[in-house]
């Protein structure tokens, strides 16, 4: 890119024009649903839960057990502000507002890295499309971006955002762990997180639902290996090649498809222990890197990516919205070190594109065991493993670089 063209793109007018065009395009694509009072994807569940509480007093996570943390009620109920018919419009406006917050934070300093990361984030959002605007993860991702960018200057607010995001959808807890380990403001982060959690617990207790507060932790326990999960790949190919008794099972209760039989049973039994082991190893690497003097902001970004990627790779579930978790952290990495994060930046865009090809474009063909789409999914899952490996390697490299810098200073 020439310097003149680069200068034009690194102007607020060009950035916000791009932001506006993208979100107006999304709004235009959603308009048939909006004008007919319909909703996209999982938003149908969100709307039903919201009005079940508003109209009947039955609140998910308070009146009964729920698959989500109870904080998810906040955006779900907030989107009912215009009523049942315009629920999709309200959800879109909340999505756009949080995206605005993330882009504004990325570009506040005016740095070229910030503008590049903002454009990259908008591009990744466009690629993920319906998943970004149709799942609750599309709201927590910009919250995580904002929190990671302000943690050095405003640790209380950053921790409050991360804690709230965790009570909406569990995955930001991985980022919070990385911040607690690596940040110089860990005490402030912990205190703020405890305060947010105390408020959540008090609200749930007032509603008489303390017995359901942590119910979401058990909601996934009995599930098998979901069709798209990375470690389901061997079982998927067993089903395609008609090896053994492997088959695809549709669980209509939780609206998912799983691979049963063959290798999937044995693999599913070790997923949770592997996930715990991977998280422990990464946390130990972070502590080691911190002790060796690794640069804090880069360590938080790399550690967050490693933890979140491990949560995805060693997971029984393989939902497409998981890629939003990674996209948020890679955007922050590009802001901190654009050159050093080029590889995960390119790789993440490829992962997003492959994910969109699988869902929603060719998802029917996947559960019909089309081998071509299975190859696409396999490539996506291999790329996730590569991304995890890169993040772990980056933590190790930061540790080694930190030791060299300490030696030079002494």
C-alpha positions as CSV (number, residue, x, y, z in Angstrom):
1,X,0.0,0.0,0.0
2,X,1.4,3.4,-1.0
3,X,2.0,6.0,1.7
4,X,-0.7,8.3,0.2
5,X,-3.3,5.5,0.1
6,X,-2.3,4.4,3.6
7,X,-2.6,8.0,4.8
8,X,-6.2,8.2,3.4
9,X,-7.2,5.0,5.1
10,X,-5.7,6.1,8.4
11,X,-8.2,9.0,8.7
12,X,-11.2,9.0,11.0
13,X,-13.5,9.8,8.1
14,X,-12.5,6.8,6.0
15,X,-12.6,4.4,9.0
16,X,-16.1,5.5,10.1
17,X,-17.3,5.5,6.6
18,X,-16.2,1.8,6.4
19,X,-17.8,1.1,9.7
20,X,-21.1,2.7,8.6
21,X,-21.1,0.9,5.2
22,X,-20.5,-2.5,6.8
23,X,-23.2,-2.0,9.5
24,X,-25.7,-0.6,7.0
25,X,-25.1,-3.6,4.8
26,X,-25.8,-5.9,7.7
27,X,-28.9,-3.9,8.6
28,X,-30.1,-4.2,4.9
29,X,-29.6,-7.9,4.9
30,X,-31.5,-8.2,8.2
31,X,-34.3,-5.9,7.0
32,X,-36.6,-8.6,5.7
33,X,-36.5,-10.2,9.1
34,X,-37.0,-6.9,10.9
35,X,-40.0,-5.7,8.9
36,X,-41.7,-9.1,9.3
37,X,-41.0,-9.4,13.0
38,X,-38.7,-12.4,12.7
39,X,-35.2,-12.9,14.1
40,X,-31.9,-14.5,13.0
41,X,-30.5,-17.8,14.2
42,X,-30.1,-18.1,18.0
43,X,-31.8,-14.7,18.5
44,X,-35.0,-16.7,18.4
45,X,-34.1,-18.4,21.6
46,X,-33.0,-15.1,23.2
47,X,-36.3,-13.4,22.4
48,X,-38.3,-16.4,23.8
49,X,-36.3,-16.3,27.0
50,X,-36.6,-12.5,27.3
51,X,-40.4,-12.5,27.0
52,X,-40.8,-15.6,29.1
53,X,-39.3,-13.6,31.9
54,X,-41.1,-10.3,31.1
55,X,-44.5,-11.8,30.6
56,X,-44.5,-14.9,32.8
57,X,-41.9,-14.1,35.4
58,X,-39.8,-17.2,34.5
59,X,-36.2,-16.0,34.3
60,X,-33.5,-18.3,32.9
61,X,-30.7,-18.8,35.4
62,X,-32.9,-17.6,38.3
63,X,-36.2,-19.4,38.0
64,X,-34.6,-22.5,36.5
65,X,-31.3,-23.9,35.3
66,X,-29.8,-22.4,32.1
67,X,-27.1,-23.2,29.6
68,X,-25.7,-19.6,29.9
69,X,-24.4,-17.7,32.9
70,X,-27.1,-15.5,34.3
71,X,-25.5,-12.3,33.1
72,X,-26.6,-13.2,29.6
73,X,-30.0,-12.0,30.7
74,X,-28.7,-8.4,30.5
75,X,-28.4,-8.1,26.7
76,X,-31.2,-10.5,26.1
77,X,-33.7,-8.5,28.1
78,X,-32.2,-5.1,27.0
79,X,-33.0,-6.1,23.4
80,X,-36.7,-6.3,24.3
81,X,-36.8,-2.5,24.7
82,X,-38.8,-2.1,21.4
83,X,-41.0,-5.0,22.1
84,X,-41.4,-8.5,20.6
85,X,-41.8,-7.4,17.0
86,X,-38.7,-5.3,16.7
87,X,-36.4,-7.5,18.9
88,X,-34.1,-8.1,15.9
89,X,-33.6,-4.4,15.4
90,X,-32.8,-3.8,19.0
91,X,-30.3,-6.6,19.0
92,X,-28.6,-5.2,15.9
93,X,-28.4,-1.7,17.5
94,X,-26.7,-3.2,20.6
95,X,-24.3,-5.2,18.4
96,X,-23.4,-2.0,16.4
97,X,-23.0,0.1,19.6
98,X,-20.5,-2.4,21.1
99,X,-18.6,-2.7,17.8
100,X,-18.4,1.1,17.8
101,X,-17.0,1.0,21.3
102,X,-14.3,-1.5,20.2
103,X,-13.3,0.4,17.0
104,X,-13.2,3.7,18.9
105,X,-10.9,2.2,21.5
106,X,-8.7,0.7,18.8
107,X,-8.2,4.0,17.1
108,X,-8.3,6.4,20.0
109,X,-4.5,6.8,20.0
110,X,-4.4,7.5,16.3
111,X,-1.6,4.9,15.7
112,X,-1.3,3.1,12.4
113,X,-1.5,-0.2,14.2
114,X,-4.8,0.9,15.7
115,X,-6.3,1.7,12.4
116,X,-5.0,-1.5,10.8
117,X,-6.4,-3.5,13.7
118,X,-9.8,-1.7,13.4
119,X,-10.1,-2.4,9.7
120,X,-9.0,-6.0,10.3
121,X,-11.7,-6.4,13.0
122,X,-14.3,-5.0,10.6
123,X,-13.2,-7.4,7.9
124,X,-13.3,-10.4,10.2
125,X,-16.7,-9.4,11.3
126,X,-17.9,-9.1,7.7
127,X,-16.5,-12.6,6.9
128,X,-18.2,-14.2,9.9
129,X,-21.4,-12.4,9.0
130,X,-24.5,-14.1,10.4
131,X,-22.6,-15.7,13.2
132,X,-21.3,-12.3,14.4
133,X,-24.6,-10.6,14.5
134,X,-26.7,-13.7,15.3
135,X,-25.0,-15.0,18.5
136,X,-24.4,-13.5,21.9
137,X,-20.7,-14.0,21.4
138,X,-20.9,-11.1,18.9
139,X,-21.6,-8.8,21.9
140,X,-18.9,-10.2,24.2
141,X,-16.1,-10.0,21.6
142,X,-16.0,-6.2,21.4
143,X,-16.2,-6.0,25.2
144,X,-13.1,-8.1,25.4
145,X,-11.3,-5.9,22.8
146,X,-12.1,-2.8,24.8
147,X,-11.1,-4.3,28.1
148,X,-7.7,-5.6,26.9
149,X,-6.9,-2.2,25.4
150,X,-7.6,-0.2,28.6
151,X,-6.3,-2.7,31.2
152,X,-3.1,-0.7,31.7
153,X,-4.7,2.7,32.1
154,X,-8.0,1.8,33.7
155,X,-7.7,-1.7,35.3
156,X,-10.9,-1.4,37.4
157,X,-13.0,-0.7,34.4
158,X,-11.2,-3.3,32.3
159,X,-11.8,-6.0,34.9
160,X,-15.4,-5.0,35.3
161,X,-15.9,-5.3,31.5
162,X,-14.2,-8.7,31.4
163,X,-16.1,-9.9,34.5
164,X,-19.4,-8.8,33.0
165,X,-18.5,-10.5,29.7
166,X,-17.7,-13.7,31.6
167,X,-21.1,-13.6,33.3
168,X,-22.7,-13.3,29.8
169,X,-20.7,-16.0,28.0
170,X,-18.0,-17.9,29.9
171,X,-15.1,-17.6,27.5
172,X,-13.8,-14.2,28.6
173,X,-12.7,-15.9,31.9
174,X,-9.7,-17.2,30.0
175,X,-8.7,-13.7,29.1
176,X,-9.3,-12.6,32.7
177,X,-7.0,-15.4,34.0
178,X,-4.3,-14.2,31.6
179,X,-4.7,-10.6,32.8
180,X,-4.6,-11.6,36.5
181,X,-1.4,-13.6,35.9
182,X,0.5,-11.1,33.8
183,X,-0.8,-7.6,34.7
184,X,0.9,-5.3,37.2
185,X,-2.6,-4.3,38.3
186,X,-3.7,-7.8,39.3
187,X,-5.0,-6.8,42.7
188,X,-7.2,-4.1,41.2
189,X,-8.4,-6.6,38.5
190,X,-9.3,-9.1,41.2
191,X,-11.1,-6.6,43.4
192,X,-13.1,-5.3,40.5
193,X,-14.0,-8.8,39.3
194,X,-15.1,-9.8,42.8
195,X,-17.3,-6.6,43.0
196,X,-19.0,-7.4,39.7
197,X,-19.5,-11.0,40.8
198,X,-20.9,-9.9,44.1
199,X,-23.5,-7.7,42.4
200,X,-24.5,-10.7,40.1
201,X,-24.8,-13.0,43.1
202,X,-26.9,-10.4,45.0
203,X,-29.3,-10.0,42.1
204,X,-29.7,-13.8,41.7
205,X,-30.1,-14.2,45.5
206,X,-32.9,-11.6,45.5
207,X,-34.7,-13.6,42.9
208,X,-34.3,-16.8,44.9
209,X,-32.2,-18.5,42.3
210,X,-28.8,-19.2,44.0
211,X,-29.2,-22.9,43.4
212,X,-29.0,-22.2,39.6
213,X,-26.2,-19.7,39.7
214,X,-23.5,-22.1,38.5
215,X,-25.8,-24.5,36.6
216,X,-24.3,-23.5,33.3
217,X,-21.1,-25.3,34.3
218,X,-22.9,-28.7,34.3
219,X,-25.0,-27.9,31.2
220,X,-22.4,-29.3,28.7
221,X,-21.2,-32.2,30.8
222,X,-23.3,-35.0,29.3
223,X,-22.8,-33.9,25.6
224,X,-21.0,-36.0,23.1
225,X,-18.5,-34.8,20.5
226,X,-20.2,-32.1,18.4
227,X,-19.8,-32.4,14.6
228,X,-17.5,-29.4,14.2
229,X,-15.3,-29.8,17.2
230,X,-11.6,-30.1,16.3
231,X,-11.1,-33.5,17.9
232,X,-14.3,-34.8,16.3
233,X,-12.4,-34.8,13.0
234,X,-11.2,-38.5,13.2
235,X,-14.7,-39.6,14.1
236,X,-16.3,-37.5,11.3
237,X,-14.1,-39.3,8.8
238,X,-14.9,-42.7,10.3
239,X,-18.6,-41.8,9.7
240,X,-17.9,-40.7,6.1
241,X,-16.0,-43.8,5.3
242,X,-18.5,-46.1,7.1
243,X,-15.9,-47.4,9.5
244,X,-17.3,-49.2,12.6
245,X,-20.5,-48.1,14.1
246,X,-19.8,-44.3,13.8
247,X,-22.8,-42.1,12.9
248,X,-24.1,-38.6,13.2
249,X,-26.7,-38.1,15.9
250,X,-29.1,-35.1,15.9
251,X,-30.0,-33.9,19.4
252,X,-33.2,-31.9,18.9
253,X,-33.4,-30.8,22.5
254,X,-30.2,-28.7,22.4
255,X,-30.3,-28.2,18.6
256,X,-26.9,-29.8,17.8
257,X,-25.4,-32.7,15.9
258,X,-22.9,-35.0,17.4
259,X,-20.7,-37.9,16.2
260,X,-21.4,-41.1,18.1
261,X,-19.5,-44.4,18.1
262,X,-16.1,-45.2,16.9
263,X,-13.2,-43.1,18.1
264,X,-15.5,-40.2,19.2
265,X,-16.5,-42.0,22.4
266,X,-13.0,-42.5,23.6
267,X,-11.9,-39.0,22.6
268,X,-14.9,-37.4,24.3
269,X,-14.0,-39.1,27.6
270,X,-10.6,-37.4,27.7
271,X,-11.6,-33.9,26.4
272,X,-12.2,-32.3,29.8
273,X,-9.0,-33.6,31.4
274,X,-7.0,-32.5,28.3
275,X,-8.6,-29.0,28.5
276,X,-7.7,-28.7,32.2
277,X,-4.2,-29.9,31.6
278,X,-3.7,-27.5,28.6
279,X,-4.9,-24.5,30.7
280,X,-2.6,-25.4,33.6
281,X,0.4,-25.7,31.3
282,X,-0.3,-22.4,29.6
283,X,-0.8,-20.6,33.0
284,X,2.5,-22.0,34.2
285,X,4.2,-20.8,31.0
286,X,2.7,-17.3,31.6
287,X,4.1,-17.3,35.2
288,X,7.5,-18.4,33.9
289,X,7.5,-15.7,31.1
290,X,6.4,-13.0,33.6
291,X,9.2,-14.0,36.0
292,X,11.7,-13.8,33.1
293,X,10.6,-10.2,32.4
294,X,8.4,-10.7,29.4
295,X,6.7,-7.5,28.1
296,X,3.4,-7.3,29.8
297,X,0.9,-6.2,27.1
298,X,2.3,-8.7,24.6
299,X,2.3,-11.4,27.2
300,X,-1.4,-10.8,28.1
301,X,-2.4,-10.9,24.4
302,X,-0.4,-14.1,23.6
303,X,-1.5,-15.7,26.9
304,X,-5.1,-14.8,26.2
305,X,-4.9,-16.3,22.7
306,X,-3.3,-19.5,24.0
307,X,-5.9,-20.0,26.7
308,X,-8.8,-19.2,24.5
309,X,-7.5,-21.3,21.6
310,X,-7.0,-24.2,24.0
311,X,-10.6,-23.8,25.2
312,X,-11.7,-24.3,21.6
313,X,-9.3,-27.0,20.5
314,X,-10.0,-29.2,23.6
315,X,-13.7,-28.7,23.6
316,X,-16.5,-31.2,22.9
317,X,-18.4,-28.4,21.3
318,X,-17.3,-26.7,18.0
319,X,-19.8,-23.9,17.4
320,X,-18.9,-21.4,14.7
321,X,-19.2,-18.4,17.0
322,X,-16.1,-19.6,18.9
323,X,-14.1,-17.9,16.2
324,X,-15.3,-14.6,17.4
325,X,-13.4,-15.2,20.6
326,X,-10.1,-15.6,18.7
327,X,-10.8,-12.7,16.4
328,X,-11.2,-10.3,19.3
329,X,-7.8,-11.3,20.8
330,X,-6.0,-11.3,17.4
331,X,-7.3,-7.7,16.8
332,X,-5.7,-6.7,20.1
333,X,-2.5,-8.5,19.2
334,X,-2.3,-6.6,15.9
335,X,-2.9,-3.3,17.8
336,X,0.1,-4.1,20.1
337,X,2.5,-5.6,17.5
338,X,1.2,-5.5,13.9
339,X,4.3,-7.0,12.4
340,X,4.7,-9.8,15.0
341,X,1.0,-10.8,14.8
342,X,0.8,-10.9,10.9
343,X,0.8,-14.7,10.8
344,X,-2.1,-15.2,13.2
345,X,-3.9,-12.2,11.5
346,X,-3.8,-13.9,8.1
347,X,-4.5,-17.4,9.6
348,X,-7.5,-16.1,11.6
349,X,-9.0,-14.6,8.4
350,X,-8.6,-18.0,6.7
351,X,-10.2,-19.7,9.8
352,X,-13.1,-17.3,9.7
353,X,-13.6,-17.9,5.9
354,X,-13.5,-21.7,6.3
355,X,-15.9,-21.5,9.2
356,X,-18.4,-19.5,7.2
357,X,-18.2,-22.0,4.4
358,X,-19.1,-24.7,6.8
359,X,-21.7,-22.7,8.6
360,X,-24.1,-21.4,7.4
361,X,-23.3,-21.9,3.7
362,X,-22.8,-25.7,3.5
363,X,-23.9,-26.9,6.9
364,X,-26.6,-29.2,5.5
365,X,-24.0,-30.9,3.3
366,X,-21.7,-31.4,6.3
367,X,-24.2,-33.3,8.4
368,X,-25.1,-35.3,5.3
369,X,-21.4,-36.3,5.4
370,X,-20.3,-34.6,2.2
371,X,-16.5,-35.4,1.9
372,X,-15.7,-32.1,0.2
373,X,-17.2,-30.0,3.0
374,X,-15.6,-32.4,5.5
375,X,-12.2,-31.5,4.0
376,X,-13.0,-27.8,4.5
377,X,-13.9,-28.4,8.1
378,X,-10.7,-30.5,8.6
379,X,-8.6,-27.7,7.2
380,X,-10.3,-25.3,9.6
381,X,-9.6,-27.5,12.6
382,X,-6.0,-28.0,11.6
383,X,-5.6,-24.3,11.3
384,X,-7.0,-23.9,14.9
385,X,-4.3,-26.3,16.1
386,X,-1.7,-24.3,14.3
387,X,-3.0,-21.1,15.9
388,X,-2.8,-22.7,19.4
389,X,0.8,-23.8,18.6
390,X,1.7,-20.3,17.5
391,X,0.3,-18.7,20.7
392,X,2.2,-21.1,23.0
393,X,5.4,-20.5,21.0
394,X,4.9,-16.7,21.3
395,X,4.6,-17.0,25.1
396,X,7.9,-18.9,25.1
397,X,9.6,-16.4,22.8
398,X,8.4,-13.5,25.0
399,X,9.9,-15.2,28.0
400,X,13.3,-15.6,26.2
401,X,13.3,-12.0,25.0
402,X,12.4,-10.8,28.5
403,X,15.4,-12.6,30.0
404,X,17.7,-11.0,27.4
405,X,16.4,-7.6,28.1
406,X,16.9,-8.1,31.9
407,X,20.5,-9.3,31.3
408,X,21.2,-6.1,29.2
409,X,19.8,-3.9,32.0
410,X,21.8,-5.5,34.8
